[in-house]
Amino acid sequence: MTDKKSIRGLALLLAFLAMLAQPFYPQSVPAGQAREEAQVTVYFPNWNIYSSSSQQVKNLPWNRLDCVNHAFWKVVPQSGGYAIVSTDSWADTDPNNDKAHFPQYAAYAKKYPGVEILLSIGGWTRSGYFSKMSATEHGRATFIQSCVDTLTAYPFFTGLDIDWEYPGVARKGSGDDEGNPVAGDDWTNYVLLLKELRAALDKQFGIGKKRLTVCAGGAEAILAKQNYAALHPYVDRINLMTYDMTGISAKVTGHHSPLYGDPSADTAVKYLLRQGVPARKIAIGSPLYSHGWKNVNLAGSLLGASGTGITSATRLWKAVRAYEASAVPIGTPGWHAGYDENAQAAYLWNDDPNASDYRVFLTYENSRSLAAKLEYIRTQGLGGIIVWQSGGDDASSGFPMLTQMHKALHP
């Protein structure tokens, strides 16, 4: 005769087996819990619509991406508080624009539901109101309500990316660049902003249903201005912008995105780890553009050689790769390819007196330096790689850099 305990045990066993038979649907991971797979995150700036190739959301390699960060929206004073608005409403949402980004996001979110789409707020030239907004409870509350309203209006967004460059780091603006005035105790207020934003997102959409990420500077001197020990529980990922570590303001050549050295991706990662940030919450950056110098002294070491920063902004990776492909052996005038084994960083220089790029030095990412970063991500158990920006890759060749990233992180 079967007793009650046996009947109850049998019932529990049957229930457990029934549960195993059900299909498994992955759920959103609450903030503070790391996802297992490293992600490829690419920034798509709304001004790509004005590029020579009129880049559009629909042309992204969606099957090789884990996350798209749409850049940028900005913080503005509004009705006694603060709100977020597009930096280009025609490019993003105008119903009379048949190339508008948001309708395309809505369509591709349905085609690729596994790809996250985050709204990135701020950026280098649009961080002017973060400090003042976060300095008061009312300022934070109005900003947060605007964020919630925006995510409600555009449900294809799976979360927010706060790209405040940088809390606690004062910088004067000029012209269209707002700079980054420090109006309060950013060390404390940044944590409060993220804590309250996380709580509001969880309340409105469900715990962990919306992702919250932040961008962070790649240099330890910048990271030290923010309290990552206190803020990391409220975010899903910290995107380290481990590029622009040297640039046109420098008087000598150097590496723009080295994996090792000081500063480097490695020193930034180690700083966050010392603050108690879980490795799976950390992503490092890969630039699909170069920095360069002209009139470089080619006598002696090319790294640390004197030169003048090229002020015509940057050259995208898809252009620089042509220089790399045309590189010739030393002794033959032209472009030459170099690689720093210690830093795991690539560079090019031109010594052809008849070339327009004579005595130009470029620091950039190539497939070899990228492979080193991807291996570092795997061995260190990091959360992935961020890419600035989608327009730098070569769409006509099938996005080789983004493809390399996806294959390495999703073998």
N, C-alpha and C positions, 0 to 999 in steps of 0.2 A: 504494500500500500504506500502511495506517495504522500509525504508530509507537506505542510505549507511552505517550509523553507525550500524544499526541492522544487515545488511548483514556481515559487518566486524566482529562484535561481534560473530555472529553465526559461521563464518569461524574459528575464534580463538578457540571457544569452541570445534568444531569438531577436530581441529588440536591437542588440548590438550588431548581429549579423545583418539585419535589415538596414541598419544605418550604413554599414559598409557597402551594401549593394546600391545605395543611392549615388547618383552622379555628383562629382565634387565641383563646386563653383568657388573659385578663389574670392575671398572677401577683402575689402580694403583693410590695410594695416594701420592701426591707430598710431598717432605720433608717439615716438619713443620706442617703437618696435622696428627693427631693421628688416628690410626685404632681403631675400636670399640672393637673388640675381642682381649682378651689377648692371647698371643702365647706361644706354647711350642717349644723352640729352643734347638736342641741338637748339640753338636760338634762331628764331626766324624774325628779323626786324621788319616792321611794316614798310619801311622805305625801300625794301627790295622790289616793290612794285614799280619803282622808277628806274631800276637798273636797265642796262642795255638789253638784257634778255627778258625784262618784265617778269621777274620771278614771282611765282604764285604758290600758294599753299598746296594746291592740287598736284604740283610737280615735285613735291618732296618725296624722297624714297621711303614711304611710309612703312614698308615691310622690313626696313632695316633700322627703325627707330623705336625707342621705348618711351621717349618723352619729347614733346615740342614745347619750348618756352616762347610765347609770343611777346615780342618786344616792340615798343614799350607803351604802357600807360603811365600817367604821371599824377602826382598829388597836387591839388589846387585848393586855395581858400574858396569856400562857398557857403553862403547863408550862415555866417557866424561860426562855421566849422570847416571841415575839410572833406573833399571828395576825390575820387579817382576818375580821370577822363582819358580818352585816347589822345595820343600825340598827333594822330592823323585820322580823323573820323572818316574822311573820304576813302582812304586806303582800307580802313578796317570795316566800316559798317554802312557806307552810303548805298542806299537801294538803287541809285542811278549808276553805280559803278559795277559793271559786270565782272570785274576782277576783284571785287572786295573780298578781304580775307575771311571775315566771320562766316558768311554763308558757305564758303568752302570748308572751313573748320567743321561746321555743323554736318556737312555731308560726309567728310572723311572720318569724323568721330564714329559715325554709324558703320562705315566700311571697315574701320580698324579700331574696334572697341578696346583692344588691349593697349593702345598707345595713349599715354597720358598727354593732355594739352593744358598747360599752365599759362596763366596771365602774368607776365612779368611787369612789375611796377617800379619805375625809377630809371636807373641807368646813369651813366657818367654825367650827362648834361641835364638830367631831370631829377636830381636829388635835393633840390633847394628847399623844399618845405617839410622834409621828413623830421628834422630836429624840432622845429617849432610845433608841428602837429603832435609829435609824441610827448611833448613836455607837459601836457595837461590831460587830465582824465577826459574832459569834454572833447578835446582835439582827437584823442585816440578813438573815442566812442563814435564820433561822426565819420572818421575815416573807415573804421571797421564796418559801420552800417553801410557805407557806400560799397565796400568790398562785397559784403553779403548780397546787396541788391544787384550788383553786377553779375555775380555768379548765378543768381536766381534768373536774371534776364537772359544769360547765355549759358545754359546748362551743359553745353559741350565742354566747358572748362572743368577740368578735374581738380583744380586747385590754383594756388597763388605762389608766385616767386617774388620775394621782396628783394629788390636790387638797390639797396641804399648804399651809395658809394661816397663816403663810408661813415658809419656812426663814430662820432668823436674826432674825426679828422677834418679840420677846417680847411676849406679851399674857396678862394674867391672865384666868382664867375666872370664871364665876359661875353657880351653880345647875347647870343641865343643860349649860352651855357649858364644855367642857374648857379653853378658852383655847389658848395656844400657848407653853408653857414652852420655853426654850432650854437644853438639857441638855448640849450639846457643841459642837463646831466644825461648825455646819451648813453653812458654806461648802464645806468639804471633804467632809463625810459625805453630803451630798445628791448630789454627783457620784458618790461610791462606790456609793450605793444604786442610782442609775439605771444605772450601768455594770454592776453585778452582776445587777440585775434583767433588763436587756437580754440579757445573756449566758445567763441561766437560761431565759428565754423562747425564745431561739433554739435552745438545746440540747434543750429538751423538745419544742418544736413545729415546729422548722425555722426557718431564717434568715428573718426578716421576716414569718413567718406570723401572729404576733400583734402588734398595734399597741401602742405605748407613747406616751402623751401626758402632758403636765403642764399644770396651771393656774398662772398667774402673775399677780401683782398688776399693776394698771394704772398705778401711780405709779412714777416712776423711783427714788424713795427706797426703795421696797420691792424693786424689781428689782435694785438695787445690792447687796443683801444675799445674792444668789445668783450663782454663777459660770457664767453662760450660755455663755461662751466655751469652757468645759471640758465642760459637760454636753450641749450640743445634739447632738453626734454620736450620742448614745444614745437620742434620742427622735425620734418621727415628727412631732410638732407641739407647739408651745408656745401654749397658749390664753390670750391676754391678757384678763383680766377688766376690760375698759375701761368699767366702770360703778362706781357707788358712789363716784365721785370727789368728791362732796360729799353730805352727808346730814343726818340730823336733829340730829347733834351740832354742826353749824355754826350760828353765830349770825346768819348772813346767807344770803340765797338764792344759788343758783348752779346750774351745770349738773351733772347726775349722770352723763352719758355723752357729753361733747363729742368731736367728731372732731378739732378743732383747739384750740389754746390750751395752757396749762400748769397742771396736767397734762391730758393728752388721749390719745386713741388714737394720734394722730400722734407724740407725744413718746415713748410707750412703744415703738412700732414702731421708731422711729429709734434708740432705745437698744439694742434687740436687734440691729439691723443693724450698729451700731458694734461689737458684741461678736462679729461674724462669723456670726450666725445667718442661714441662707438665708431669703430672703423667703417661699418656699413652705412653710417650716416655721412660719410665724407666722399665727395667727388673731386677729382682734379681736372684741370682744363687743358684743352688743346686748341691752339689758334690756327685758323685757316687763312692766315695773312702773315705778312712779314713786316719787320722793321729794318731800316737801312740807313747807311751813311754814305756820303760821297766825299771825294777828295781824300780818300783814306791813304795813309802812309803804308805802302805795300812792303817797305823794307823792314825786316824783322818779323816778330809775331803779329799775326793778323787779329788775334783776340787781344783787346786792350790797345789797339792801334788808334791813333788820333784821326779824327774825321769830323764831318759836319752832318748832323742829322738831316735826312731827306724830308723836307717839309711838305711834299706832295702826298701827305697821309701815308697810306700803306699800299703794298702790292698783294693782291689776293693769291692764295696758294695755287689756284688753277693757272695763273700767269707765271708764277715763280717756278712751277714744275717744268715749264718749257726751258728755262735757263738751266735747270738741273739736267734735263735730258740732253742739252747741247754741250754740257761740260766737256772740256778737253784736258789731256794730261798737262801737268806743269811743264813749262818749257815751250808750249804752244800758246800763243796769245788767245785770250777769250775767257769765257766763264770757267771757273774751277769749283768743284764741290769739296767741302771739308766736313769733317765730323769730329766732334770732341768726345772721346770715349769716356772721360771722367764725368762730364756733365750730361752725356747722352743727348747731344744737341747738334743740329745741322746748320751749316752756313755756306754761303757762296760769295765769290769775289771775282771781279773782272779786271784783267790786266792787259787788255787790248787797247793800245793808244788810239786806234782808229774807231773805237766803238763809243757810242753815246753814253754807255754805262762804264766807261773807263774809270777805275779806282772806286767803284761802288762795291760795298759790302752789305750782304743781306743775311739776317738771322731769321730762321723760319722752322716750321715743322715739316719733316718728310716721313716717308713710310717707315724708315728705320727708327727714328726718334719716337714716332708714334708707337711702334711695336714695343719699345722699351717701357713706355708709359703703361701700355695695356698689360704687360707682364707684371709691372709693379702693382697695378690695381688688383690683379689676380692673387699675387703672392701676399699682399698686405690685407686682403679681404675688404677692399674699399667698395663704396657704393656705386662707382661708375665714373664716367667721363662726361664733361660738358664741352660743348663746341661753340665757339664764336667764329663765324656764324655760317648758316646754311649756304649763303651765296658764295662762300670761298671755295667750296668743293666744285669739282668739274662734272656738271650734270650731263654734258655731252658724252662723257666716258663712263657714265653709270655711277657717279658719286664714289670714286675709289676709296677716299679716306673714310667716309662714313661706313662703307661696306667693310673695310678692314676692321673698324671698331666693332661692328656688330658681330662679325665672324669670330673675333677674339673673345668677346664677352659672352657669346651664346654659341659655344662650339657644338 
